[in-house]
Amino acid sequence: EAGVVQSPRYKIIEKKQPVAFWCNPISGHNTLYWYRQNLGQGPELLIRYENEEAVDDSQLPKDRFSAERLKGVDSTLKIQPAELGDSAVYLCASSAGTSGRNTGELFFGEGSRLTVL
Amino acid sequence: AQTVTQSQPEMSVQEAETVTLSCTYDTSENNYYLFWYKQPPSRQMILVIRQEAYKQQNATENRFSVNFQKAAKSFSLKISDSQLGDTAMYFCAFSPGSQGNLIFGKGTKLSVKP
């Protein structure tokens, strides 16, 4: 069974440029997460989807970040324009459960490492 | 606010020995889950072990076991017979029973030395 797939693995851009990350979750997983992991830190949630609905985007900086999961499967996370402080690893994860029925186990992709110059 | 604290930024252990990683958490919830995730240098997070808060029995998975102290809100990970492949960042994580999110600690970098 294929795991969570993310692309690109690495991205280097100059500040003020746009960037997009793509995630394909494990087949059948209803819930999809985007986390940001700064160097030496634990991941922090940016947004959580249940099917195509964003049920928790309270930590997403909405002035420059956007995300979508149009058909409840793949998801894209976009940053426009990127700032120096956005350099981090962006992790996508998926789980089979939804609110109230979850066991908490998340399956993670390998992440997309963003460097903003 | 729900928080997870890992007080050991780095630890090292000799191969074949035992090491314990500490984790404390803060929550007012009664139903929740606790996890230890491993993140090798390749960066993909892998679940090591899971504990349901309503279970008093400590979870074990082969060489990995936890010491869950609910009243103290403590959740430590013991790795027995440490192997070189155990070298990684280890993250303690908390999940409220009513939500799907994971709240992570800052991690402990474990180095297993030959």
Chai-1 contact restraints between the chains, C-beta under 6 A:
chainA,res_idxA,chainB,res_idxB,connection_type,confidence,min_distance_angstrom,max_distance_angstrom,comment,restraint_id
A,T31,B,G100,contact,1.0,0.0,6.0,A-B,restraint_1
A,Q41,B,K106,contact,1.0,0.0,6.0,A-B,restraint_2
A,G42,B,F91,contact,1.0,0.0,6.0,A-B,restraint_3
A,G42,B,F104,contact,1.0,0.0,6.0,A-B,restraint_4
A,G42,B,G105,contact,1.0,0.0,6.0,A-B,restraint_5
A,G42,B,K106,contact,1.0,0.0,6.0,A-B,restraint_6
A,G42,B,G107,contact,1.0,0.0,6.0,A-B,restraint_7
A,P43,B,F104,contact,1.0,0.0,6.0,A-B,restraint_8
A,L45,B,N101,contact,1.0,0.0,6.0,A-B,restraint_9
A,R48,B,N101,contact,1.0,0.0,6.0,A-B,restraint_10
A,S95,B,G100,contact,1.0,0.0,6.0,A-B,restraint_11
A,S99,B,Q99,contact,1.0,0.0,6.0,A-B,restraint_12
A,S99,B,G100,contact,1.0,0.0,6.0,A-B,restraint_13
A,N102,B,G100,contact,1.0,0.0,6.0,A-B,restraint_14
A,G104,B,Y33,contact,1.0,0.0,6.0,A-B,restraint_15
A,G104,B,S95,contact,1.0,0.0,6.0,A-B,restraint_16
A,E105,B,L47,contact,1.0,0.0,6.0,A-B,restraint_17
A,L106,B,L102,contact,1.0,0.0,6.0,A-B,restraint_18
A,F108,B,Q44,contact,1.0,0.0,6.0,A-B,restraint_19
A,F108,B,M45,contact,1.0,0.0,6.0,A-B,restraint_20
A,E110,B,R43,contact,1.0,0.0,6.0,A-B,restraint_21
A,E110,B,Q44,contact,1.0,0.0,6.0,A-B,restraint_22
A,G111,B,R43,contact,1.0,0.0,6.0,A-B,restraint_23
